[in-house]
Amino acid sequence: MTRPGARTRAALETRRGAGRRWWNGERGSVTAEAVLIAPLLIMLIVFIAVMVHRGVDARLRLDDVAHQAARAASMQRSTPAAADSARATAASALAQAGVVCRSVTTSLRGAVMPGGTISVSVRCSVDFGQAVLLGVPGTTTLESTASEVVDTYRSVDYGFGNSEGVVGSNRSGGGR
């Protein structure tokens, strides 16, 4: 007398044998597929790495540009001159860094007074189509802000002219 599970066990062994024959018939095809797909996967990984590097590099350069603009603004004696200096410095630093922006915006916060803090924000729209030879569509807007302290021991230009006329025109002999 046979056990009830014996017949199913024999059927399973027969099925396993058929599966092994099928699997052994495909031997070597995985290697061929890997050889064909591996270069594409490597190119995709390199492409992604280049894109990430470009984004990180642009952000780091924009941080440096914001710092340079804030430092230039903190050296000025009036707020309008500080805003002009920040704008000019940002444009020059972006050109030197090689960052190509569609539009650059600088904004200045703070007052130009001894011991005060000036913050400069630089906003740049970067086009990814120029970043990679493959022409990736799209743009991203990067923004960076840097702050600088205005020197505590310096004079402030209040906009008054020289009341004596020409510099050095005081003929009183004071100190000569």
Residue frames as a rotation matrix with the C-alpha (Angstrom) as fourth column:
MET 1
0.579 0.815 0.000 0.00
0.815 -0.579 0.000 0.00
0.000 0.000 -1.000 0.00
THR 2
-0.399 -0.724 0.562 1.34
0.709 -0.633 -0.312 3.44
0.581 0.274 0.766 -0.90
ARG 3
-0.425 0.187 -0.886 1.12
0.690 -0.566 -0.451 6.42
-0.586 -0.803 0.112 1.21
PRO 4
0.610 0.776 0.163 -1.11
0.702 -0.432 -0.566 9.27
-0.369 0.460 -0.808 0.10
GLY 5
0.704 -0.362 -0.610 1.79
-0.324 -0.929 0.177 11.78
-0.631 0.073 -0.772 -0.23
ALA 6
-0.138 -0.838 0.528 4.06
0.233 0.491 0.839 9.45
-0.963 0.239 0.128 -2.21
ARG 7
0.190 0.261 0.946 2.39
0.961 0.148 -0.234 10.04
-0.201 0.954 -0.223 -5.55
THR 8
0.978 0.188 0.085 2.57
0.201 -0.963 -0.178 13.80
0.049 0.191 -0.980 -5.23
ARG 9
0.434 -0.893 -0.116 6.23
-0.264 -0.249 0.932 13.61
-0.861 -0.374 -0.344 -4.22
ALA 10
-0.225 -0.489 0.843 7.05
0.656 0.564 0.502 11.69
-0.721 0.666 0.194 -7.40
ALA 11
0.546 0.493 0.677 5.10
0.832 -0.412 -0.371 14.21
0.096 0.766 -0.636 -9.45
LEU 12
0.931 -0.241 -0.273 7.04
-0.134 -0.924 0.358 17.05
-0.338 -0.297 -0.893 -7.85
GLU 13
0.030 -0.979 0.200 10.37
0.027 0.201 0.979 15.41
-0.999 -0.024 0.032 -8.62
THR 14
-0.036 0.024 0.999 9.30
0.950 0.310 0.027 15.03
-0.309 0.950 -0.034 -12.24
ARG 15
0.870 0.405 0.282 8.37
0.470 -0.853 -0.226 18.72
0.149 0.329 -0.933 -12.40
ARG 16
0.659 -0.700 -0.275 11.65
-0.235 -0.539 0.809 19.73
-0.715 -0.468 -0.520 -10.80
GLY 17
-0.170 -0.731 0.661 13.54
0.506 0.511 0.695 17.73
-0.846 0.452 0.283 -13.37
ALA 18
0.306 0.357 0.883 11.70
0.948 -0.203 -0.247 19.49
0.091 0.912 -0.400 -16.18
GLY 19
0.995 0.057 -0.086 12.46
0.074 -0.977 0.199 22.88
-0.073 -0.204 -0.976 -14.61
ARG 20
0.297 -0.955 -0.020 16.14
-0.072 -0.043 0.996 22.01
-0.952 -0.294 -0.082 -14.31
ARG 21
-0.138 -0.324 0.936 16.28
0.870 0.413 0.271 20.93
-0.474 0.851 0.224 -17.93
TRP 22
0.699 0.451 0.555 14.69
0.665 -0.695 -0.274 24.22
0.262 0.561 -0.785 -18.99
TRP 23
0.903 -0.379 -0.205 17.07
-0.186 -0.772 0.608 26.21
-0.389 -0.510 -0.767 -16.81
ASN 24
0.039 -0.942 0.333 20.13
0.198 0.334 0.921 24.33
-0.979 0.030 0.200 -18.03
GLY 25
0.188 0.095 0.978 19.04
0.969 0.144 -0.200 24.95
-0.160 0.985 -0.065 -21.62
GLU 26
0.887 0.194 0.419 19.32
0.275 -0.951 -0.142 28.72
0.371 0.241 -0.897 -21.02
ARG 27
0.549 -0.738 -0.392 22.82
0.586 0.005 0.810 28.51
-0.596 -0.675 0.436 -19.54
GLY 28
-0.483 -0.851 0.204 25.05
0.801 -0.337 0.494 31.41
-0.352 0.402 0.845 -20.64
SER 29
0.041 0.554 0.831 22.26
0.791 -0.526 0.312 33.76
0.611 0.645 -0.460 -21.73
VAL 30
0.855 0.241 -0.459 22.52
0.498 -0.627 0.598 35.85
-0.144 -0.740 -0.657 -18.56
THR 31
-0.061 -0.959 -0.276 26.16
0.576 -0.260 0.775 36.55
-0.815 -0.112 0.569 -19.33
ALA 32
-0.561 -0.105 0.821 25.29
0.811 -0.265 0.521 37.72
0.163 0.958 0.234 -22.83
GLU 33
0.499 0.809 0.311 22.53
0.671 -0.587 0.452 39.97
0.548 -0.017 -0.836 -21.51
ALA 34
0.681 -0.306 -0.666 24.84
0.496 -0.477 0.726 41.44
-0.540 -0.824 -0.173 -18.88
VAL 35
-0.426 -0.886 0.180 27.48
0.713 -0.207 0.670 42.17
-0.557 0.414 0.720 -21.51
LEU 36
-0.361 0.363 0.859 24.92
0.763 -0.415 0.496 44.03
0.537 0.834 -0.127 -23.61
ILE 37
0.655 0.750 0.096 23.29
0.521 -0.540 0.661 45.96
0.547 -0.382 -0.745 -20.75
ALA 38
0.318 -0.581 -0.749 26.37
0.883 -0.105 0.457 46.82
-0.344 -0.807 0.480 -18.64
PRO 39
-0.716 -0.629 0.302 27.68
0.694 -0.686 0.218 49.64
0.069 0.366 0.928 -20.90
LEU 40
-0.121 0.757 0.642 24.25
0.283 -0.594 0.753 51.29
0.951 0.273 -0.142 -20.91
LEU 41
0.757 0.396 -0.520 24.01
0.575 -0.027 0.818 51.12
0.310 -0.918 -0.248 -17.14
ILE 42
-0.097 -0.878 -0.468 27.52
0.927 -0.251 0.277 52.52
-0.361 -0.407 0.839 -16.76
MET 43
-0.700 -0.111 0.705 26.69
0.500 -0.781 0.374 55.40
0.510 0.614 0.603 -19.13
LEU 44
0.354 0.905 0.234 23.52
0.319 -0.353 0.880 56.14
0.879 -0.237 -0.414 -17.15
ILE 45
0.624 -0.184 -0.760 25.42
0.774 0.011 0.633 56.20
-0.108 -0.983 0.149 -13.86
VAL 46
-0.514 -0.858 -0.015 28.12
0.833 -0.503 0.228 58.49
-0.203 0.105 0.974 -15.32
PHE 47
-0.405 0.455 0.793 25.45
0.401 -0.691 0.601 60.79
0.822 0.561 0.097 -16.76
ILE 48
0.699 0.692 -0.180 23.70
0.424 -0.198 0.884 61.07
0.576 -0.695 -0.431 -13.38
ALA 49
0.283 -0.684 -0.672 27.03
0.895 -0.062 0.441 61.68
-0.344 -0.726 0.595 -11.63
VAL 50
-0.688 -0.534 0.491 27.90
0.695 -0.679 0.235 64.48
0.208 0.503 0.839 -14.07
MET 51
0.020 0.791 0.611 24.51
0.280 -0.591 0.756 66.14
0.960 0.156 -0.234 -13.57
VAL 52
0.799 0.241 -0.551 24.77
0.574 -0.033 0.818 65.94
0.180 -0.970 -0.164 -9.77
HIS 53
-0.131 -0.937 -0.324 28.33
0.937 -0.224 0.267 67.29
-0.323 -0.269 0.907 -9.91
ARG 54
-0.571 -0.041 0.820 27.25
0.532 -0.779 0.332 70.23
0.625 0.626 0.467 -12.08
GLY 55
0.468 0.846 0.255 24.47
0.266 -0.410 0.872 71.12
0.843 -0.340 -0.417 -9.65
VAL 56
0.699 -0.276 -0.660 26.69
0.695 0.045 0.718 70.89
-0.168 -0.960 0.224 -6.58
ASP 57
-0.392 -0.909 0.140 29.49
0.913 -0.366 0.182 72.82
-0.114 0.199 0.973 -8.30
ALA 58
-0.290 0.360 0.887 27.12
0.388 -0.803 0.453 75.62
0.875 0.475 0.094 -9.35
ARG 59
0.781 0.612 -0.124 25.73
0.329 -0.235 0.914 75.86
0.531 -0.755 -0.385 -5.82
LEU 60
0.360 -0.731 -0.580 29.22
0.857 0.014 0.515 76.08
-0.368 -0.682 0.632 -4.29
ARG 61
-0.610 -0.594 0.525 30.28
0.767 -0.610 0.200 78.73
0.201 0.525 0.827 -6.77
LEU 62
0.103 0.730 0.675 27.10
0.286 -0.672 0.683 80.71
0.953 0.123 -0.278 -6.09
ASP 63
0.790 0.087 -0.607 27.84
0.611 -0.042 0.790 80.59
0.043 -0.995 -0.087 -2.34
ASP 64
-0.206 -0.953 -0.223 31.27
0.899 -0.274 0.340 82.05
-0.385 -0.131 0.913 -3.07
VAL 65
-0.501 0.095 0.860 29.75
0.566 -0.716 0.409 84.73
0.655 0.692 0.304 -5.32
ALA 66
0.610 0.783 0.123 27.31
0.364 -0.414 0.834 85.75
0.704 -0.464 -0.538 -2.57
HIS 67
0.533 -0.491 -0.689 30.18
0.769 -0.057 0.636 86.00
-0.352 -0.869 0.347 -0.09
GLN 68
-0.561 -0.775 0.292 32.22
0.824 -0.487 0.289 88.18
-0.081 0.403 0.912 -2.46
ALA 69
-0.181 0.583 0.792 29.21
0.425 -0.680 0.598 90.43
0.887 0.445 -0.124 -3.12
ALA 70
0.808 0.486 -0.333 28.50
0.482 -0.221 0.848 90.81
0.338 -0.846 -0.413 0.61
ARG 71
0.118 -0.852 -0.509 32.13
0.873 -0.155 0.463 91.67
-0.474 -0.499 0.726 1.30
ALA 72
-0.670 -0.341 0.660 32.16
0.673 -0.655 0.344 94.29
0.314 0.674 0.668 -1.48
ALA 73
0.236 0.846 0.477 28.91
0.370 -0.533 0.761 95.78
0.898 -0.003 -0.439 -0.20
SER 74
0.733 0.048 -0.679 30.23
0.680 -0.069 0.730 96.02
-0.012 -0.996 -0.084 3.36
MET 75
-0.314 -0.939 -0.141 33.16
0.902 -0.342 0.263 98.13
-0.295 -0.044 0.954 2.16
GLN 76
-0.318 0.252 0.914 30.93
0.584 -0.707 0.399 100.87
0.747 0.661 0.078 0.74
ARG 77
-0.974 -0.151 -0.172 29.89
0.229 -0.628 -0.744 104.02
0.004 -0.764 0.646 2.61
SER 78
-0.486 0.868 -0.102 26.23
-0.800 -0.488 -0.348 104.26
-0.352 -0.088 0.932 1.52
THR 79
-0.083 0.553 0.829 23.40
-0.066 0.827 -0.558 101.82
-0.994 -0.101 -0.032 0.85
PRO 80
0.869 0.405 -0.284 22.96
-0.300 -0.024 -0.954 102.67
-0.393 0.914 0.100 -2.86
ALA 81
0.162 -0.895 -0.415 26.71
-0.961 -0.048 -0.272 102.32
0.223 0.443 -0.868 -3.42
ALA 82
-0.522 -0.311 0.794 26.64
-0.598 0.798 -0.080 99.01
-0.608 -0.517 -0.602 -1.53
ALA 83
0.421 0.757 0.500 23.81
-0.051 0.570 -0.820 97.69
-0.906 0.319 0.279 -3.72
ASP 84
0.822 -0.174 -0.542 25.65
-0.568 -0.217 -0.794 98.73
0.021 0.961 -0.277 -6.90
SER 85
-0.199 -0.978 0.058 28.88
-0.978 0.195 -0.069 97.20
0.056 -0.070 -0.996 -5.67
ALA 86
-0.273 0.178 0.945 27.15
-0.359 0.893 -0.271 93.92
-0.893 -0.413 -0.180 -4.74
ARG 87
0.773 0.630 0.078 25.49
-0.121 0.266 -0.956 93.72
-0.623 0.730 0.282 -8.18
ALA 88
0.615 -0.603 -0.508 28.73
-0.747 -0.240 -0.619 94.44
0.252 0.761 -0.598 -10.06
THR 89
-0.391 -0.798 0.459 30.78
-0.899 0.438 -0.003 92.06
-0.198 -0.414 -0.889 -7.93
ALA 90
0.072 0.503 0.861 28.23
-0.226 0.849 -0.477 89.27
-0.971 -0.160 0.175 -8.33
ALA 91
0.936 0.289 -0.202 28.21
-0.239 0.098 -0.966 89.63
-0.259 0.952 0.161 -12.12
SER 92
0.284 -0.918 -0.277 32.00
-0.893 -0.148 -0.425 89.70
0.349 0.368 -0.862 -12.28
ALA 93
-0.431 -0.455 0.779 32.44
-0.771 0.635 -0.055 86.75
-0.470 -0.624 -0.624 -9.91
LEU 94
0.463 0.658 0.594 29.87
-0.157 0.720 -0.676 84.66
-0.872 0.219 0.437 -11.82
ALA 95
0.883 -0.182 -0.432 31.70
-0.449 -0.065 -0.891 85.35
0.134 0.981 -0.139 -15.08
GLN 96
-0.100 -0.992 0.071 35.05
-0.959 0.077 -0.274 84.40
0.266 -0.096 -0.959 -13.54
ALA 97
-0.321 0.031 0.947 33.60
-0.592 0.774 -0.226 81.23
-0.739 -0.633 -0.230 -11.98
GLY 98
-0.945 -0.066 -0.321 32.18
-0.313 0.469 0.826 80.11
0.096 0.881 -0.464 -15.31
VAL 99
-0.540 0.837 0.094 28.59
0.554 0.437 -0.708 79.87
-0.634 -0.330 -0.700 -14.09
VAL 100
-0.936 0.288 0.201 26.20
0.034 -0.494 0.869 80.75
0.350 0.820 0.453 -16.92
CYS 101
-0.570 0.776 -0.272 22.96
0.445 0.013 -0.895 82.21
-0.691 -0.631 -0.353 -15.60
ARG 102
-0.209 0.615 0.760 19.89
0.905 -0.173 0.388 83.16
0.370 0.769 -0.521 -17.58
SER 103
0.418 0.338 0.843 19.10
-0.011 -0.926 0.377 85.86
0.908 -0.167 -0.383 -15.06
VAL 104
-0.464 -0.607 -0.645 20.94
0.740 0.134 -0.659 87.13
0.486 -0.783 0.388 -11.99
THR 105
0.504 0.636 0.585 19.21
0.060 -0.701 0.711 88.98
0.862 -0.323 -0.391 -9.18
THR 106
-0.596 -0.645 -0.479 20.93
0.591 0.052 -0.805 90.49
0.544 -0.763 0.350 -6.15
SER 107
0.546 0.740 0.393 19.16
0.157 -0.551 0.819 91.90
0.823 -0.386 -0.417 -3.14
LEU 108
-0.606 -0.790 0.093 20.64
0.185 -0.253 -0.949 93.76
0.774 -0.558 0.300 -0.20
ARG 109
0.651 0.743 -0.153 19.35
0.333 -0.098 0.938 93.82
0.682 -0.662 -0.311 3.37
GLY 110
0.254 -0.524 -0.813 20.73
0.948 -0.035 0.318 95.79
-0.195 -0.851 0.488 6.24
ALA 111
0.998 0.054 0.013 22.19
0.055 -0.994 -0.095 99.22
0.008 0.096 -0.995 6.78
VAL 112
0.219 -0.967 0.131 25.66
0.643 0.043 -0.764 100.47
0.733 0.252 0.631 5.98
MET 113
0.656 -0.065 0.752 26.60
-0.528 -0.752 0.396 101.72
0.539 -0.656 -0.528 9.43
PRO 114
-0.402 -0.915 0.028 29.54
-0.666 0.271 -0.695 100.86
0.629 -0.298 -0.718 11.67
GLY 115
-0.832 0.007 0.554 28.89
-0.433 0.616 -0.658 97.54
-0.346 -0.788 -0.510 13.38
GLY 116
0.213 0.970 -0.117 25.84
-0.813 0.110 -0.572 96.82
-0.542 0.217 0.812 11.21
THR 117
-0.455 -0.276 0.846 25.29
0.129 0.920 0.370 93.67
-0.881 0.277 -0.383 9.20
ILE 118
-0.090 0.371 -0.924 24.74
-0.938 -0.343 -0.046 93.54
-0.334 0.863 0.379 5.46
SER 119
-0.188 0.111 0.976 23.18
0.127 0.988 -0.088 90.47
-0.974 0.107 -0.200 3.85
VAL 120
-0.325 0.039 -0.945 23.35
-0.896 -0.332 0.295 89.93
-0.302 0.942 0.143 0.11
SER 121
0.147 0.434 0.889 21.20
0.043 0.895 -0.444 87.34
-0.988 0.104 0.112 -1.66
VAL 122
-0.566 -0.335 -0.754 22.18
-0.754 -0.159 0.637 86.22
-0.333 0.929 -0.163 -5.14
ARG 123
0.246 0.725 0.643 19.62
-0.108 0.680 -0.725 84.36
-0.963 0.109 0.246 -7.24
CYS 124
-0.539 -0.540 -0.646 20.65
-0.743 -0.055 0.667 82.66
-0.396 0.840 -0.371 -10.48
SER 125
0.652 0.725 0.222 18.63
-0.461 0.612 -0.643 80.65
-0.602 0.317 0.733 -13.02
VAL 126
-0.471 -0.881 0.045 20.91
-0.593 0.354 0.723 77.91
-0.653 0.314 -0.689 -14.37
ASP 127
0.531 0.584 -0.614 20.12
-0.846 0.315 -0.431 76.18
-0.058 0.748 0.661 -17.66
PHE 128
0.239 -0.426 0.872 20.98
-0.243 0.844 0.479 72.46
-0.940 -0.327 0.098 -17.64
GLY 129
0.937 0.141 0.321 21.03
0.263 0.325 -0.909 72.39
-0.232 0.935 0.267 -21.46
GLN 130
0.654 -0.752 0.085 24.35
-0.511 -0.522 -0.683 74.25
0.558 0.403 -0.725 -21.40
ALA 131
0.353 -0.519 0.779 25.75
-0.863 0.141 0.485 72.10
-0.361 -0.843 -0.398 -18.62
VAL 132
-0.110 -0.317 0.942 25.91
-0.042 0.948 0.315 68.75
-0.993 -0.005 -0.118 -20.45
LEU 133
-0.837 -0.314 -0.449 26.56
-0.443 -0.094 0.892 67.83
-0.323 0.945 -0.060 -24.06
LEU 134
-0.811 0.548 0.205 23.46
0.584 0.780 0.225 65.63
-0.036 0.302 -0.953 -24.14
GLY 135
-0.781 0.488 0.389 21.20
-0.231 -0.805 0.546 68.68
0.580 0.336 0.742 -23.82
VAL 136
-0.595 0.585 -0.551 19.17
0.802 0.479 -0.356 67.94
0.056 -0.654 -0.754 -20.73
PRO 137
-0.150 0.597 0.788 16.07
0.283 -0.738 0.613 70.15
0.947 0.315 -0.059 -20.75
GLY 138
0.644 0.573 -0.508 15.14
0.657 -0.074 0.750 72.33
0.392 -0.816 -0.424 -17.84
THR 139
-0.194 -0.643 0.741 16.40
-0.119 -0.734 -0.669 75.06
0.974 -0.217 0.066 -15.59
THR 140
0.313 0.260 -0.913 16.78
0.885 0.267 0.380 75.39
0.343 -0.928 -0.147 -11.87
THR 141
0.488 -0.098 0.867 16.97
-0.174 -0.985 -0.013 78.49
0.855 -0.145 -0.498 -9.73
LEU 142
0.038 -0.584 -0.811 19.73
0.885 0.396 -0.244 78.60
0.463 -0.709 0.532 -7.18
GLU 143
0.633 0.162 0.757 19.88
-0.136 -0.939 0.315 81.14
0.762 -0.302 -0.573 -4.37
SER 144
0.019 -0.679 -0.734 22.57
0.893 0.342 -0.293 81.89
0.450 -0.650 0.612 -1.87
THR 145
0.823 0.251 0.510 22.79
-0.011 -0.890 0.455 84.45
0.568 -0.380 -0.730 0.92
ALA 146
-0.072 -0.875 -0.479 25.88
0.863 0.186 -0.470 85.73
0.501 -0.447 0.741 2.69
SER 147
0.931 0.364 0.032 26.28
0.279 -0.765 0.581 88.26
0.236 -0.532 -0.813 5.50
GLU 148
-0.181 -0.982 0.049 29.15
0.730 -0.168 -0.662 90.55
0.659 -0.084 0.748 6.39
VAL 149
0.513 0.247 -0.822 29.67
0.792 -0.505 0.343 92.88
-0.331 -0.827 -0.455 9.32
VAL 150
0.652 -0.276 0.706 30.50
0.226 -0.819 -0.528 96.48
0.724 0.504 -0.472 8.51
ASP 151
-0.326 -0.897 -0.299 33.72
0.660 0.011 -0.751 97.60
0.677 -0.442 0.589 10.16
THR 152
0.488 0.552 -0.677 32.98
0.872 -0.268 0.410 99.15
0.045 -0.790 -0.612 13.56
TYR 153
0.178 -0.537 -0.825 35.82
0.458 -0.697 0.553 101.68
-0.871 -0.475 0.122 13.48
ARG 154
-0.679 -0.376 0.630 35.26
0.733 -0.302 0.609 103.50
-0.038 0.876 0.481 10.25
SER 155
-0.746 0.401 -0.532 33.59
-0.225 -0.903 -0.365 106.72
-0.627 -0.153 0.764 9.28
VAL 156
-0.134 0.806 0.576 30.22
0.820 0.417 -0.393 106.93
-0.557 0.420 -0.717 7.61
ASP 157
-0.963 -0.099 0.250 29.39
0.241 -0.728 0.642 109.08
0.118 0.679 0.725 4.61
TYR 158
-0.331 0.881 -0.338 26.31
0.553 -0.109 -0.826 111.06
-0.764 -0.461 -0.451 5.56
GLY 159
0.187 0.401 0.897 26.21
0.982 -0.112 -0.155 112.77
0.038 0.909 -0.415 2.18
PHE 160
0.821 0.043 -0.569 27.51
0.176 -0.968 0.181 116.14
-0.543 -0.249 -0.802 3.36
GLY 161
0.678 -0.609 0.411 29.95
0.422 -0.135 -0.896 117.94
0.602 0.781 0.166 1.13
ASN 162
-0.262 -0.840 -0.475 33.16
0.960 -0.176 -0.218 119.54
0.100 -0.513 0.852 2.25
SER 163
0.727 0.626 -0.284 32.12
0.666 -0.742 0.070 122.82
-0.167 -0.240 -0.956 3.86
GLU 164
0.199 -0.755 -0.625 35.57
0.135 -0.611 0.780 124.26
-0.971 -0.240 -0.019 3.32
GLY 165
0.592 -0.006 -0.806 35.50
-0.759 -0.342 -0.555 123.88
-0.272 0.940 -0.207 -0.43
VAL 166
0.494 -0.511 -0.703 38.46
-0.382 0.599 -0.704 122.06
0.781 0.616 0.100 -1.90
VAL 167
0.900 -0.229 -0.370 40.22
0.428 0.621 0.657 119.53
0.079 -0.750 0.657 0.30
GLY 168
-0.009 -0.969 -0.248 43.27
0.990 -0.042 0.131 121.13
-0.138 -0.244 0.960 1.87
SER 169
-0.049 0.027 0.998 42.01
0.527 -0.848 0.049 124.66
0.848 0.529 0.028 1.27
ASN 170
0.877 0.324 -0.356 41.95
0.461 -0.355 0.813 125.52
0.137 -0.877 -0.461 4.98
ARG 171
0.183 -0.833 0.523 44.51
0.317 -0.454 -0.833 128.33
0.931 0.318 0.181 5.21
SER 172
0.880 0.211 0.426 44.25
-0.291 -0.471 0.833 128.76
0.376 -0.857 -0.353 8.96
GLY 173
-0.070 -0.997 -0.013 47.52
-0.651 0.056 -0.757 126.92
0.756 -0.045 -0.653 9.33
GLY 174
0.582 0.372 0.723 46.03
-0.807 0.375 0.457 124.46
-0.101 -0.849 0.518 11.78
GLY 175
0.779 -0.302 0.550 48.78
0.059 0.908 0.416 122.00
-0.624 -0.292 0.725 12.49
ARG 176
0.730 -0.542 0.417 51.30
0.582 0.172 -0.795 123.31
0.359 0.823 0.441 9.89
